[in-house]
């Protein structure tokens, strides 16, 4: 599963938001913040880990989750591509509008 598919779910996006805000959280701390069963949260965590959005380390019986930058690079790269596309389109629109403004001012003379 890729990062986009993993982040398509509201609960998983909220989990990522919580972990990003807090740095690291145990699976128990995460599950206490939702009105879902711990096994359901574990499934969400598993998907986020497989998609490399979160990483997990074990400390005795605890599983501690944090943001995995490598998985979020996929999303970041896509967003940059979209931003560049729109910037180019807006630049073209600006050029067109300036051209139209110049033509209109020539017509007035």
DRENDO-615684 format. One record per residue (C-alpha): residue number from 1; x, y, z. Coordinates in steps of 0.1 Angstrom, whole numbers, padded with zeros to 4 digits. Layout:
N
+------+-------+-------+-------+
| resi |     X |     Y |     Z |
+------+-------+-------+-------+
|  NUM |     X |     Y |     Z |
...
+------+-------+-------+-------+
REM end
This chain:
109
+------+-------+-------+-------+
| resi |     X |     Y |     Z |
+------+-------+-------+-------+
|    1 |  0000 |  0000 |  0000 |
|    2 |  0013 |  0035 | -0008 |
|    3 |  0011 |  0066 |  0014 |
|    4 | -0019 |  0080 | -0005 |
|    5 | -0040 |  0049 |  0000 |
|    6 | -0030 |  0048 |  0037 |
|    7 | -0039 |  0084 |  0042 |
|    8 | -0072 |  0081 |  0024 |
|    9 | -0088 |  0071 |  0057 |
|   10 | -0099 |  0098 |  0082 |
|   11 | -0088 |  0077 |  0112 |
|   12 | -0053 |  0071 |  0098 |
|   13 | -0049 |  0108 |  0089 |
|   14 | -0058 |  0117 |  0125 |
|   15 | -0033 |  0091 |  0138 |
|   16 | -0006 |  0107 |  0117 |
|   17 | -0016 |  0141 |  0129 |
|   18 | -0014 |  0130 |  0166 |
|   19 |  0020 |  0113 |  0161 |
|   20 |  0034 |  0143 |  0142 |
|   21 |  0022 |  0166 |  0170 |
|   22 |  0036 |  0145 |  0198 |
|   23 |  0068 |  0131 |  0182 |
|   24 |  0063 |  0096 |  0195 |
|   25 |  0033 |  0078 |  0209 |
|   26 |  0028 |  0042 |  0220 |
|   27 |  0000 |  0022 |  0205 |
|   28 | -0018 |  0023 |  0238 |
|   29 | -0016 |  0061 |  0239 |
|   30 | -0029 |  0063 |  0203 |
|   31 | -0058 |  0039 |  0209 |
|   32 | -0069 |  0058 |  0240 |
|   33 | -0076 |  0088 |  0218 |
|   34 | -0101 |  0070 |  0197 |
|   35 | -0135 |  0055 |  0203 |
|   36 | -0123 |  0023 |  0186 |
|   37 | -0111 | -0010 |  0199 |
|   38 | -0073 | -0014 |  0203 |
|   39 | -0073 | -0041 |  0176 |
|   40 | -0089 | -0017 |  0152 |
|   41 | -0063 |  0009 |  0159 |
|   42 | -0036 | -0017 |  0156 |
|   43 | -0049 | -0025 |  0120 |
|   44 | -0047 |  0012 |  0112 |
|   45 | -0012 |  0014 |  0126 |
|   46 | -0001 | -0017 |  0106 |
|   47 | -0013 | -0001 |  0074 |
|   48 |  0005 |  0032 |  0082 |
|   49 |  0037 |  0013 |  0090 |
|   50 |  0034 | -0008 |  0058 |
|   51 |  0030 |  0024 |  0038 |
|   52 |  0061 |  0038 |  0055 |
|   53 |  0041 |  0067 |  0068 |
|   54 |  0049 |  0057 |  0104 |
|   55 |  0078 |  0037 |  0118 |
|   56 |  0076 |  0016 |  0149 |
|   57 |  0102 |  0006 |  0175 |
|   58 |  0098 | -0018 |  0203 |
|   59 |  0107 | -0011 |  0239 |
|   60 |  0100 | -0042 |  0259 |
|   61 |  0063 | -0047 |  0255 |
|   62 |  0056 | -0013 |  0241 |
|   63 |  0054 | -0004 |  0205 |
|   64 |  0063 |  0033 |  0199 |
|   65 |  0053 |  0050 |  0167 |
|   66 |  0068 |  0081 |  0151 |
|   67 |  0067 |  0097 |  0117 |
|   68 |  0086 |  0080 |  0089 |
|   69 |  0100 |  0108 |  0067 |
|   70 |  0107 |  0085 |  0038 |
|   71 |  0071 |  0075 |  0034 |
|   72 |  0059 |  0111 |  0034 |
|   73 |  0084 |  0121 |  0007 |
|   74 |  0061 |  0104 | -0018 |
|   75 |  0032 |  0128 | -0008 |
|   76 |  0056 |  0158 | -0006 |
|   77 |  0070 |  0151 | -0041 |
|   78 |  0035 |  0148 | -0055 |
|   79 |  0024 |  0181 | -0039 |
|   80 |  0055 |  0198 | -0053 |
|   81 |  0046 |  0186 | -0088 |
|   82 |  0011 |  0199 | -0084 |
|   83 |  0023 |  0232 | -0071 |
|   84 |  0048 |  0236 | -0100 |
|   85 |  0020 |  0228 | -0125 |
|   86 | -0003 |  0254 | -0110 |
|   87 |  0025 |  0280 | -0108 |
|   88 |  0032 |  0275 | -0145 |
|   89 | -0005 |  0278 | -0153 |
|   90 | -0009 |  0309 | -0132 |
|   91 |  0022 |  0324 | -0148 |
|   92 |  0006 |  0318 | -0182 |
|   93 | -0026 |  0334 | -0170 |
|   94 | -0007 |  0365 | -0157 |
|   95 |  0011 |  0369 | -0191 |
|   96 | -0022 |  0366 | -0209 |
|   97 | -0039 |  0392 | -0187 |
|   98 | -0010 |  0416 | -0191 |
|   99 | -0012 |  0412 | -0228 |
|  100 | -0049 |  0418 | -0228 |
|  101 | -0044 |  0449 | -0206 |
|  102 | -0018 |  0463 | -0230 |
|  103 | -0041 |  0456 | -0260 |
|  104 | -0070 |  0473 | -0243 |
|  105 | -0049 |  0504 | -0234 |
|  106 | -0037 |  0506 | -0270 |
|  107 | -0073 |  0506 | -0282 |
|  108 | -0081 |  0535 | -0260 |
|  109 | -0054 |  0557 | -0276 |
+------+-------+-------+-------+
REM end
